[in-house]
């Protein structure tokens, strides 16, 4: 059984290695400017690469504040740049994969959705800190790295809205959970062509209806935050944003489906090996009584 599982894992690891080799030239790290040498080393260990393997950028607290000021509490921004990012830009259609380590406030789904809003739809991202931090500033590093890799500037309005989305979703998640929070925001993204023609009061009622689908009751303050976010997203290319959201949702469904297939395969292997072992045991018992 162990040999079979080891073989499967080796195949999966080899596939990952080939993918890594294909994208290494399109990779960057972004290191918080306030980390010491030991902390930087620990971050690279989590990234799974050595310092110098890819081009390294630095992000400062001042750069983080450019996007975060006025959106989140000062205590969450802090005065130092800590969170770090490793990003591989992937070819179109590969989708997004986001993992976090020592990030306490923002979940992978939140980053993923904010990246889509900002115009990033195909990338492998690792967000790491040497100790627990909120993670609000990591999005700034993602923007910076992606622009450096592609040589193209992301739309500044889209970046600002992406940051607003991350903070609103995270604040909402504190009360209703990250799954429902991201789902509600994504539902709004899909109907922006309709919300454009709604008054604020009509939009509030629509938000209540969407929340009710998830058995969630929102406060007036939470609804106001979602109205503000919705109005900000309406200023973007809503048709393109809707398409990106649908692409990511399809990608996530595919991942879940593949994970299910792998689990079923491993289960079948385990059942086969167990059956074989039981037959061997029965055979030996038959010989020796």
Rosetta blueprint (number, residue, H / E / L):
1 X L
2 X H
3 X H
4 X H
5 X H
6 X H
7 X H
8 X H
9 X H
10 X H
11 X H
12 X H
13 X H
14 X H
15 X H
16 X H
17 X H
18 X H
19 X H
20 X H
21 X H
22 X H
23 X H
24 X H
25 X H
26 X H
27 X E
28 X E
29 X E
30 X E
31 X E
32 X E
33 X L
34 X L
35 X L
36 X L
37 X H
38 X H
39 X H
40 X H
41 X H
42 X H
43 X H
44 X H
45 X H
46 X H
47 X H
48 X L
49 X L
50 X L
51 X L
52 X L
53 X L
54 X L
55 X E
56 X E
57 X E
58 X E
59 X E
60 X L
61 X H
62 X H
63 X H
64 X H
65 X H
66 X H
67 X H
68 X H
69 X L
70 X L
71 X L
72 X L
73 X L
74 X H
75 X H
76 X H
77 X H
78 X L
79 X L
80 X L
81 X L
82 X L
83 X L
84 X E
85 X E
86 X E
87 X E
88 X E
89 X E
90 X L
91 X L
92 X L
93 X L
94 X L
95 X L
96 X E
97 X E
98 X E
99 X E
100 X E
101 X E
102 X E
103 X E
104 X L
105 X L
106 X L
107 X L
108 X H
109 X H
110 X H
111 X H
112 X H
113 X H
114 X H
115 X H
116 X H
117 X H
118 X H
119 X L
120 X L
121 X L
122 X L
123 X E
124 X E
125 X E
126 X E
127 X E
128 X E
129 X E
130 X E
131 X E
132 X E
133 X E
134 X L
135 X L
136 X L
137 X L
138 X H
139 X H
140 X H
141 X H
142 X H
143 X H
144 X H
145 X H
146 X H
147 X H
148 X H
149 X H
150 X H
151 X L
152 X L
153 X L
154 X L
155 X L
156 X H
157 X H
158 X H
159 X H
160 X H
161 X H
162 X H
163 X H
164 X H
165 X H
166 X H
167 X H
168 X H
169 X H
170 X H
171 X H
172 X H
173 X H
174 X H
175 X H
176 X H
177 X L
178 X H
179 X H
180 X H
181 X H
182 X H
183 X H
184 X H
185 X H
186 X H
187 X H
188 X H
189 X H
190 X H
191 X L
192 X H
193 X H
194 X H
195 X H
196 X L
197 X L
198 X L
199 X L
200 X H
201 X H
202 X H
203 X H
204 X H
205 X H
206 X H
207 X H
208 X H
209 X H
210 X H
211 X H
212 X H
213 X H
214 X L
215 X L
216 X L
217 X L
218 X L
219 X L
220 X H
221 X H
222 X H
223 X H
224 X H
225 X H
226 X H
227 X H
228 X H
229 X H
230 X H
231 X H
232 X H
233 X H
234 X H
235 X L
236 X L
237 X L
238 X H
239 X H
240 X H
241 X H
242 X H
243 X H
244 X H
245 X H
246 X H
247 X H
248 X H
249 X H
250 X H
251 X H
252 X H
253 X H
254 X H
255 X H
256 X H
257 X H
258 X H
259 X H
260 X H
261 X H
262 X H
263 X H
264 X H
265 X H
266 X H
267 X H
268 X H
269 X H
270 X H
271 X H
272 X H
273 X H
274 X H
275 X H
276 X H
277 X H
278 X H
279 X H
280 X H
281 X H
282 X H
283 X H
284 X H
285 X H
286 X H
287 X H
288 X H
289 X L
